[in-house]
Each structure stands twice: as structure tokens, then as C-alpha cells.
Amino acid sequence: MLNCRQVARLVSQSMDARLAWHQRLAMRFHLLYCVWCRRYAAQIHFLRKATKNLSGDQPDASAPKLSPEAKDHLSKRLQEALSKPPSSQS
């Protein structure tokens, strides 16, 4: 059984590459009962989608346009957040 720290690492890894079937299964099982990890995974997915929209990879006409200063600020805050290890509730 995976703990929260392991699930946080797998959530991040799943953004870049497909996980092995047993890792996906173990992660999904953990996410069924752990509200904190579900929230973390949802936040990571949201941030990934938001950064794709900001970088112009997936243009979205309904997305609000940000100033270069706001984009720079968000980018710096994201880098700060990614450089810190995830906190664990387990």
C-alpha cells in the first residue's frame, strides 16, 4: 500500500510519462480513500492545464489574457512551489 508521499511522486511522474499498470492501480486505490491526495492531484492537473494555456501550447479563446508581469509572477511562484517537497498527511 502506498503512502501519501509516494502517491504525490507518482502523480507528478504521471504528468510526464505513463506509469506501469500496478503503479496506476495502487495510486488510484489510494486516491479512493485519501481526500488530501485527491486534492493534490486535482491541483497538479489544474496547474498543468493553466501553464499550458499560459505558454500558448493550447490556445483557448475563452481564457483571460494575462499581462507579462502576471505571467512572470505566476511562473516564479510555480517554480518555488515545485522546488519544495510535497507535504505528507501519512
Secondary structure, 3 states (H helix, E strand, C coil): CCCHHHHHHHHHHHHHCCCCHHHHHHHHHHHHHCHHHHHHHHHHHHHHHHHHHHHCCCCCCCCCCCCHHHHHHHHHHHHHHHHCCCCCCC
